[in-house]
Amino acid sequence: MGVLSRETWTQRLGAFRASPSTFMAASEGEDLGRHLLSDLRSEKLSELTKVSLLALSLEYPTQLWPDAPTAEAAATSLLDTLVLLPPRPSALRRPLLLAATTALVAGGALGPTSTASHRLLPLLLGLASGGDLGRGFGPSSEQRPLRATACECLRELESCKPGLLGGCLGLLRGLLGQEGPVAPVQPLSLLLALALRNTLVIQARARASLQGLLTVRAFPTEGDPWNWTLAQEGDAHLQPQAPSWSAAEEECDLSALEPSPEEARELRATVAQLLDTSYLLTPVAQAQLLWLLGWALRGLRGQPPVLFKPQLVRLLGTAQLTLLHAVLALKMAFGEALFTAQDEALLLRRLTLAAQHPALPLPAHLFYLHCLLSFPENGQGHSPRHYLEELLAGLRQRAALNGSPRTLATLCFQASYLVAHCLAGQPALLTSLTHGLAHLYRSRPALAPHFVDLLDRVGPELGEPLRVVLQQEVVSRPSEDEALRWHLQMLAKVADRDTQRATLSFLQAAAAHCTDWGLQQALLQVCRALLRAGVGEGLADLLQTLAKQLDDPDGRDHARLYYILLGHLSGPKLGVALSPSFAAPALASSLVTENQDFATVLMVQEAPAPIRLSVGPQRVEGPVPVLQLQVEVLEPVYSLELRFRVEGQLYEPLGSVHVPCLCPGRPARPLLLPLQPRRPAPTQLDIRALYTKSTGLTCYARLPPLPVKFADLFQPFPQPPEGARLGFFEELWDSCLPKGTESRLWCPLGPQGLEALVSRHLEPFVVVAQPPISYHIAIRLPPDSKLLLRLEAAQADGVPVILRTDDWAVLPLVGNYLRGLSTAV
């Protein structure tokens, strides 16, 4: 059997990873395992290729070694290859150990009758203990990682065969106490903690003592190195880390274990030894260690939880989520036996403040909140309710600020949903939450879409009272409120027949202020909701008024349609007619044909937009920045109206753009959209389109948002006469101080050079130029700011820039813009 080349192995490994089952079913798959084991000993393959082969055996052991005999043979061959390695440093020793361990475990060959098991286990324990196993196991520089790998392999074996290392507890204790630069503290600690936990469980089940297992520190004899008896008793496959204390409790009650006084002292000493070295571990390893040790001591007689107190003092201030989770697990395990009232108050305060920390990502905020909601309690007197209320109040306060990021509002509503979901049975807390949310809407009605989404998701415990208070909040506001659009959107969600008089009064007053198409459609959506709720009295008068006074013909048609439906259909048929599905059964009415085509023609259909918008070349004429939009269509479009909206308060409201007709393949003139920033800052445009198709249907669509870049806002100053340009620039330069600021930065040029960069990006704003090395640039930033640049003494890779501005807030934007010029197209 010849050795396969590196290229052949690369091809085979790629085909195998693409579809392991298909490859193994083919003829090449029959001998894949044998070829792999054989070529690991070949001198013709590099170590890198051999590591790739071993990685395959670690990822797909059940495909390569599907049964116990095959796995036994593979493990034996891998161990032989390990022994035959030369004494020089090698990257194969650790993967070979891992591969042999994986083959025995995955193939089900690990056991007292396995020859490979009896070879592997003493080897792993010898490596973990730092013993001299001969020159074949590498130089001293490899000993630390090799010992760590051996500990990881032993931990995997102990996880699969709980109790296997029960006879080695004393030895592992001794190894952990060794000092030296090559001692693998973390792997040894986790190995000892797992073996200790498994032994305690198995002995408790058997109602036996520890039998001196913690004090025997000698290397096991060759004849009986492993406790297969304990492993057979622990074949229930205990979880190395159960998902919760309640699940761990079901595995075994450790109160059945009655250690002698000497055994109790040794057990306390072992736990204290592990805890004393825990600070050397990574946060994830510390959390697992604390879980295992807390589990081992919970309910065990003679083991006071005060052993954990120093660790608790250290970890109460941790910022690591895994360690905080471990602290909460200890709280659930030991309660007031470990945590004082001051400890609980400190932990609750930390959770409350961390859940509001502005620098944390959204998942971390929700994690802290969920910790508060799941806080383990020992008595109703220490309820964290007031901490929850403080947290929610803080989140609502930040979400209520005008111009606050959308993520803050999202966090607030996600937190409210979690509280409503987890504490649905606590009406007092839900009442506080309801009133808090109503106050949030009063402060910032623009969050109406979030409220609608929350009402769709929460149960009736919060949804019903929140609907009532929001309806009251909306109808109590003046109808000419600038947030009328949001009030109507909210009212369409919460209006019902119980409050029809107040709702209709609000709508009658609001109708006079619904002057644009969007407001009129929002008003009609509320009428539609009232129709579906069965409101009749007073609604007919409102619909008649709307059918006469609305400016938009589409709105008048809708109002007329609703009035006709209200007058001629009964409640059930009216609900079917207004159903969003057109698959509803036909209605037996003289006004409703069986194919229901009239409804399709009269209603605005939401559809995928056959329209593509993009930002064209920049225009720098005129008193305000103008965005030049290029429009393309995939099908004929008529009476197109594009509506633009900017989130927040950075820009003045934008007008609509109207196009009579657009056809695919026909060039269209650019659309000009004037911008009126209140601050010179980039943003993105939310775009909606209303148009008519060739079939006569009126359609509504959302288009992908378009970015407005910082450079899109640049405007030139009026050009002075030719001889006065330098003086004009110097006058502008001096006027920036002392009110403004001056800054210096480096602008990379790339291969294009300074002259080409200025010509491409800054030509309209150049006041004084000495090409190709010096340019003075003046930019007007709306509404009333200025930005001045001196680009002088250009070098091969960049140019130093001195800038002045009278607006401090634009400095980060200017820096990002200049640094990106060299890569901009």
Beta strands, then each sheet from edge to edge (+ up, - down):
strand 1: 605-606
strand 2: 611-615
strand 3: 626-633
strand 4: 637-646
strand 5: 657-662
strand 6: 671-674
strand 7: 683-692
strand 8: 698-708
strand 9: 715-716
strand 10: 741-748
strand 11: 766-770
strand 12: 774-781
strand 13: 785-791
strand 14: 798-805
sheet 1: 1+ 8+ 7- 4+ 5-
sheet 2: 2+ 3- 6+
sheet 3: 9+ 12- 11+
sheet 4: 9+ 12- 13+ 14- 10+
end
